[in-house]
Amino acid sequence: MSDLPNDSERDDPIDATAAAEHFFAGARDAGLAHVVLSPGSRSTALSIAVTRTPDLPYTVELDERTAAFVALGYAASTGRPVGLVCTSGTAAANYLPAVAEASLSNVPLVVITSDRPPEHQHWGVGQSFDQRGLYHRQVRDEITMPVGGEGGARFSVRAGTRSVATALGQRGPVHVNWPFRLPIEPAAPSITQPTTPHTTAPPAPLVVDGDVEYLSSLLEQASSPLIIAGPHTIARDEPPAAADQLLSAATSLGIPVLADVLSGLRHSGADSPCLINSPGLVVTAPNVPEPDVIIRLGHTPTAKAQRLWWERQNAAHVLVDPYNEWQDPSHMATARCTSPPAELLAEVAKRTRTRDASEGQRWLERWQALGQAVSAALDAALLEWPTVTEAHVARALAEAATSDDCIVASSSMPVRDLDTFAAVSAGPQVLANRGINGIDGVISTAIGTQLGRNTGRTYALVGDVAAIHDIGGLLSAGRNDVALTVVIPNNDGGGIFSLLPIRDVLDDAEFNELFHTPHGTTFAFLASHPGITVVQTTDVRNALIQTRNETGVVVIEVVVDTPERLALADAIRAAIATISQ
């Protein structure tokens, strides 16, 4: 935590709006890419300062929770820091879900909350509570600003610079709490833009030579290594070539790769022989090849089956952890490397000498054959199924979206369905708020994603409950003419709970009341809102094709049935169980 300098170091006080302009000039020059504002009185100086800061784009969102997830989506999809500005009171509290997600997903946000001055705190003044420490350990730093412009110009510039530099360098959110006294209106014209401190981009993790030596030696002795690439294997701020570099190294080493839909590897734009089809299901097949080395990259995989499977393996378990996140939920790691994965494997591929090439090819071919067999069983089950399920919706969206597009998936079933039913290479980029796995703000996250993109279209794949959670975000997208397609498989409640053991414990009435919670809502009413087109259909693929070039928001609603989905899952498991090698 940090406070303002002591009195001997304080610059002359200035107008509050001028101080805010200096702050945003420093933030912009340090790399702030965008600001999301929400209307409010106490934040007047901040809002006006943003509009007066050249080359700093901004968006206005009425609802703070929507605003926070819009900022999250922009920053997550681009890797660039985004600012948030709100008034005092509960407005700041509404940022918390997105701030927590940003913290666990390493997304750079600068959260600037307006506050009441100290003499208002704990004296019964409305719209005031102690906002210092509001986000507690969810932020990388908290900067307590002096009231209004009392800190002067130099401190304001440096506070802006520091907030962005910290969000980038420490890969997460920073909280700036700024109290203001009346009057809050600007007292002078816009300032001349100040000279801001020079900052450099945070250094990327370096390849550690000891990591290369260790992994090379391990692989030279191994006969059956495997890579499990979880979410964020390729970090958001890494160039696209990093995915190709990693896959090329894995191919030359003869190592199969089970790549999560959020890993950044499926969006590489080129087919790779080391990417194994249906990675979330392949480990559930009979006679899965047993590795002697498992190399874990990125965060914990979306498919729980992978974690349960690796816990049964008697193998060396190497965790590649360049950002010291210790993503080891099973506590199975026997070694830990701190080098970035793409560069590490590229160096290992250069140095590993004694592993037999033909042996490596045979090992890779065993996994390829199993992946192809599982995919064939999966395709046949989907094709033969008489009704449309969430699985069919996910498959249709993954096939209709191009490699220039992006899908933002809800954290419950949609992201799991994409992980299971989408192809493993050359597909659209897929994002999800899987740091804390909340279902709120998914559509708002997709809005921010679209605002940060220069090509393609953004799709949100959300369940009906998640869509209801974020109706405000959907209305905002329509009001602001954001080009977005929202695909909603509607099973009238929390269908995911039917996959959990509690379904077998409770009777139907108890289960429906407490968990499935049918709501009886369809989304046709959204068609009356300007800027929103609603399509209710079972032909998802055709609806996606027909609406691809629509302006504004397109909502595609597909009524699905949870028991049908459960029966399909049973059929898929039965088909996979019959696979022989």
C-alpha angles and dihedrals in degrees: 000000000000136000135193120290119273119271095266090060098045120119122222112286117257137188112295094239091049090051090051090050090054089049094052093044089056091045093048093050090049090056109277103159105187142354128220113205131194120199118257142136104235090051093056095115092049095048094048091046091055092053090049095051110096119229094014110116119206142188128206118221121181097211120058096213090053090045093053094052092045088056090046092052093049093049095041094052096045104029088229123123119256129197128226124202126189142155125256129283126028091355088078092046090057089065093064101092092052092042090053090049091048090051095052094039095046095240117161110235129160106207111198113188121186115223142188117258120264094262089063096054117104094357099101097263111155123250092021134117133141104288095175108109090011093142093035112184094358091085130066093219140358122213116197107205124209116251112287110316097339093117092062132223102298095052092045092054092047093047089055091047093047095048093056095039090053094047089053099038096045095035101232149065126317124199121219112186112194123183120203134194127207131299092058098169118104113269097197142025120276115298125246104260109263129230105260127208117268113250132181129216114265112266117258117237112275128228108258111220091215089058091053093049093047096047093043091052092047093050093046087061096040126093100185116030122169133193121214108194112196130185116313094017083142105044118229093247095050119103117255089247089071090074092052090046092053095046092046091053092048091050093050090049092048093237120150115226125214099200122195117223088245095047096095090235099096088057092058093115095231134076113249124198092217094060107098119216120244094008094178092056103032092079089058093060123102118268097013108189110257116233124213092202126036116191111198118204129182127352128333110299122256091233109079088198090071093056092047089049098049090050087065095050123103095214142121104268115209118191114202103205114166094166099045094246097139094216094184108125093166093048088229102130113125092180137016129208123193099199122111107266102233095049092041094054092043090056092043090053089055094050104036106100117159103052108114110246095211091048090051091049092052091049092050092047091055090057092043091053093048091048091050092049093050091047091050091052090048093049092049093050092051093046094049096045110108099213137048114256135177087268092060091048092053092047092049093050093047090052096044096048116082130221087261091059132082130217119204107199130198114247098240119061101335096068091043090050092051090048090053105035106030121091116261100233144039094012134129122293110266124206131180137170093247098144092090096002097230121160096211122102097019096134091044089051088053090052090055090046091055092047090055097048129089099191140038130008131291121230127193116207106196137159120238095258092050089049091053089049090057104035088126090059091049092051089048091054090052093046093050096044095240112174101236138141117211115196114197121186098197116207093161098248145359100335093170091071089066087069093057129086092249088075090069094046101055131056119245096265095050093043094050094047097047105028119009090041100184110216103185093223126143122183101231090107089071090071089076090062115092114252096022126105118191124204118185110194149131092219096081097165093054092045090053092050094046095049100039095108098038116128120230124014124336118195115197111191121191120186109222134176123232096211089053090053091050091049091050090051089053090050092051092049091049092050093050091048090063095056113118128191 
